[in-house]
Amino acid sequence: MKDNQRLYQRAVGVSTLDALWDIRDGCTFFSGPLYHCAGHQHGAPVFLAGLYGKFRLRLHGGDWLWCRTAIIPAGVIHELEVGGDPITVLYIEPTVAGVEAFQPLISNSQVTHGAWLGNGGEIRFMRDLYEDRYRADWQADALHDLLGYAKRRTKGPILDPRLSEVADYLALHPDDLTPVPVWASRAGLSASRFQHLFTAQIGVPFRRYRAWSRMRHAITEVVRGSDFTTAAHATGFTDSAHFSHQFRQTFGAPPTVTLSKLARFQT
């Protein structure tokens, strides 16, 4: 990353801080250094904030663009170049709110290829969480207060209750492999109508969202101290190689980049 793109000096020792993950209550929070993340798409909307400067973002294989913050809807293919600097990545589940809930967290933004790219927003708050080592016993409440405030300022679409039931079930049963026709029948829909409705409201097809839900559970297992193999078996992946492959597809980088050196805390 070019020096003139770094807007804040890192605090002493920040470059050696462990990565932070917290997954709970319909949100997924990551904060830590990243490098290059190849093209990938998420199963949930995401808010990005460069903690000490701008990062580069490429959408749908287009031109590289500099930004300080960004909001990317579920299913949008994107690529990141962060240069080893710390970045906060915050996801919100569709049962909690839609992508609109992130809009109050970004400023000086423009819409490009379906995503919001900004030059400001809730950066200092995210930087403080990272530098203060995100004490999950109380700082998680502050994070959810911020999301609650943002959600109240927006009026996004209401998720179909039949899809909410599916998402809630997957949140509790990460290894479930019930086929689409069964889910459709339970919802009183044809398989094609179920797939169409799911993609339209969630942003990604059912199978991709199920894979995202399983990935959240696997990361939680690793954060709690499991190795990759144990976490994979506990969440429906065949083995650690399968987990690593799906992780790379989901985040654009191998799990060792963000999961090999972690700050440990209770969830």
C-alpha positions in Angstrom: 0.0 0.0 0.0 1.3 3.4 -0.9 2.3 5.6 2.0 0.1 8.5 0.8 -2.9 6.2 1.2 -2.2 5.5 4.9 -4.1 8.2 6.8 -3.4 7.2 10.4 -0.3 6.1 12.1 -0.6 2.7 13.7 -0.4 2.5 17.5 2.7 1.0 18.9 2.7 -2.7 18.5 -0.5 -2.9 16.5 1.2 -4.7 13.6 1.9 -7.7 16.0 -1.6 -7.9 17.4 -3.5 -11.2 16.8 -6.5 -11.4 14.6 -9.9 -11.1 16.2 -13.0 -13.1 15.4 -16.4 -12.9 17.1 -19.5 -14.8 15.8 -22.8 -14.4 17.7 -26.3 -13.0 17.6 -26.5 -12.9 13.8 -23.2 -11.0 13.3 -19.7 -12.0 12.2 -16.9 -9.7 13.2 -13.3 -10.0 12.0 -10.5 -7.5 12.6 -6.9 -8.0 11.7 -4.3 -7.7 9.0 -5.1 -9.0 5.5 -3.1 -9.1 2.2 -4.7 -10.2 -1.0 -8.1 -11.8 -1.1 -8.9 -13.3 -4.5 -12.3 -13.0 -6.1 -15.0 -14.3 -3.8 -18.6 -13.7 -2.7 -20.2 -13.8 0.7 -23.4 -15.3 1.9 -24.3 -12.2 3.9 -23.8 -8.4 3.4 -20.5 -7.1 4.6 -19.1 -3.7 5.9 -15.4 -3.1 5.4 -13.3 -0.4 7.2 -9.5 0.2 6.6 -8.3 0.9 10.2 -5.2 3.0 9.3 -5.7 3.8 5.6 -7.3 3.0 2.4 -7.5 -0.4 0.7 -8.1 -1.5 -2.9 -11.3 -3.2 -4.0 -12.2 -4.7 -7.3 -15.8 -5.6 -8.2 -16.9 -8.2 -10.7 -13.4 -8.2 -12.2 -13.4 -4.5 -13.1 -10.9 -1.8 -12.3 -9.1 -1.6 -8.9 -10.6 1.3 -6.8 -9.3 2.9 -3.6 -11.6 3.3 -0.7 -11.6 3.7 3.1 -14.9 2.0 3.8 -17.2 -0.2 1.7 -20.5 -2.0 1.8 -20.9 -5.1 -0.3 -24.2 -7.0 -0.6 -24.3 -10.7 -0.4 -23.4 -12.5 -3.6 -21.4 -9.6 -5.1 -18.0 -11.0 -6.4 -15.1 -8.8 -5.2 -11.4 -8.9 -4.7 -9.4 -7.1 -2.0 -5.8 -5.8 -1.7 -5.0 -4.6 1.8 -1.2 -4.8 1.8 -0.9 -6.4 5.3 -2.7 -3.6 7.1 -5.5 -4.3 9.6 -9.0 -4.1 8.3 -12.4 -4.7 10.0 -14.9 -6.9 8.2 -18.4 -7.1 9.7 -21.2 -9.3 8.4 -24.9 -9.2 9.3 -27.2 -12.1 8.9 -30.5 -11.7 6.9 -32.6 -12.6 9.9 -31.1 -9.5 11.7 -31.2 -6.9 8.9 -30.5 -6.3 5.3 -27.6 -4.6 3.7 -29.3 -1.2 4.2 -28.5 -1.4 7.9 -24.8 -0.7 7.1 -25.5 2.5 5.2 -25.3 4.8 8.3 -21.8 3.3 8.9 -20.3 4.8 5.7 -19.8 8.4 4.5 -18.8 10.2 1.4 -19.8 7.2 -0.6 -20.8 6.3 -4.1 -22.5 3.2 -5.6 -20.4 1.2 -8.0 -21.4 -2.1 -9.4 -24.0 -2.6 -6.7 -21.6 -1.8 -3.8 -21.0 1.3 -1.7 -17.5 2.7 -1.6 -16.7 5.5 0.9 -14.0 7.7 2.2 -15.2 7.7 5.8 -17.6 6.3 8.3 -17.4 4.3 11.5 -13.6 3.9 11.4 -12.4 5.1 14.8 -14.9 2.9 16.6 -13.6 -0.2 14.7 -10.0 0.8 15.3 -10.5 1.2 19.0 -12.1 -2.3 19.2 -9.0 -3.7 17.5 -6.4 -1.8 19.5 -8.2 -2.4 22.8 -8.2 -6.2 22.0 -12.0 -6.3 21.7 -13.0 -7.5 25.2 -16.0 -9.6 24.1 -17.6 -9.6 27.5 -18.6 -6.0 27.1 -17.5 -4.6 23.7 -19.8 -6.9 21.8 -22.6 -5.0 23.4 -21.2 -1.7 22.0 -20.9 -3.3 18.5 -24.5 -4.5 18.6 -25.7 -1.1 19.9 -24.0 0.5 16.9 -25.8 -2.0 14.5 -29.1 -1.4 16.3 -28.7 2.3 15.8 -27.9 1.8 12.1 -30.8 -0.6 11.6 -33.3 1.9 13.2 -32.2 4.6 10.7 -33.0 2.4 7.7 -36.1 0.6 6.5 -35.0 -2.4 4.6 -37.3 -5.1 3.1 -38.8 -7.6 5.5 -37.6 -11.1 5.1 -40.2 -13.7 4.3 -40.9 -15.6 7.5 -40.6 -18.9 5.7 -37.0 -18.0 4.8 -36.4 -16.8 8.3 -37.3 -20.2 9.7 -34.9 -21.8 7.3 -32.0 -19.5 8.2 -32.7 -19.9 11.9 -32.6 -23.7 11.6 -29.3 -23.6 9.7 -27.9 -21.4 12.4 -28.5 -24.2 14.9 -27.8 -27.2 12.6 -24.6 -26.5 10.5 -24.3 -30.1 9.3 -27.8 -30.4 7.9 -27.9 -31.5 4.3 -31.7 -31.6 3.7 -32.2 -31.2 -0.1 -33.9 -28.2 -1.6 -37.2 -30.0 -2.6 -37.7 -30.9 1.1 -37.2 -27.3 2.2 -39.5 -26.1 -0.5 -42.2 -28.5 0.4 -42.0 -27.4 4.1 -42.4 -23.8 2.9 -45.4 -24.7 0.7 -43.5 -23.8 -2.5 -42.2 -25.5 -5.6 -38.4 -26.1 -5.6 -37.9 -23.5 -8.3 -40.0 -20.9 -6.5 -38.2 -21.6 -3.3 -34.8 -21.1 -5.0 -36.0 -17.9 -6.7 -37.4 -16.4 -3.5 -34.3 -17.4 -1.5 -31.9 -15.8 -3.9 -34.0 -12.7 -4.3 -34.3 -12.0 -0.6 -31.1 -13.4 0.8 -28.8 -12.4 -2.1 -27.3 -15.8 -2.8 -28.7 -19.3 -3.7 -29.8 -21.6 -0.9 -26.8 -23.9 -1.1 -24.3 -21.0 -0.9 -26.0 -19.6 2.1 -26.0 -23.0 3.8 -22.3 -23.2 3.1 -21.9 -19.7 4.6 -23.8 -20.8 7.7 -21.6 -23.9 8.1 -18.5 -21.8 7.7 -19.5 -19.5 10.5 -19.9 -22.5 12.8 -16.5 -23.9 11.7 -14.7 -20.6 12.4 -16.4 -20.5 15.8 -15.0 -24.0 16.6 -11.5 -22.9 15.6 -11.8 -19.7 17.7 -12.7 -21.8 20.7 -9.6 -23.9 20.3 -10.3 -26.7 17.8 -7.9 -27.6 15.1 -9.1 -27.4 11.5 -9.8 -31.1 11.3 -12.0 -31.2 14.4 -13.8 -28.0 13.4 -14.4 -29.5 9.9 -15.9 -32.7 11.2 -18.1 -30.9 13.8 -19.7 -28.8 11.1 -20.3 -31.1 8.2 -17.2 -30.8 6.2 -15.6 -34.1 5.1 -12.1 -33.1 6.3 -9.8 -30.2 6.8 -8.9 -30.0 3.1 -12.6 -29.6 2.3 -12.9 -26.9 5.0 -9.9 -25.1 3.7 -11.2 -25.2 0.1 -14.5 -23.8 1.1 -12.9 -21.1 3.3 -10.8 -20.0 0.3 -13.9 -19.8 -1.9 -15.8 -17.8 0.8 -13.0 -15.3 1.8 -10.6 -15.4 -1.1 -7.6 -16.5 1.1 -6.6 -19.7 2.9 -7.7 -20.1 6.6 -4.2 -19.9 7.8 -4.1 -16.2 7.0 -6.8 -15.2 9.6 -7.1 -18.3 11.8 -3.5 -19.3 12.6 -2.9 -16.5 15.0 -5.9 -15.6 17.1 -6.8 -13.6 20.1 -8.6 -16.0 22.4 -11.7 -15.1 24.3 -14.9 -16.7 25.5 -18.1 -16.5 23.4 
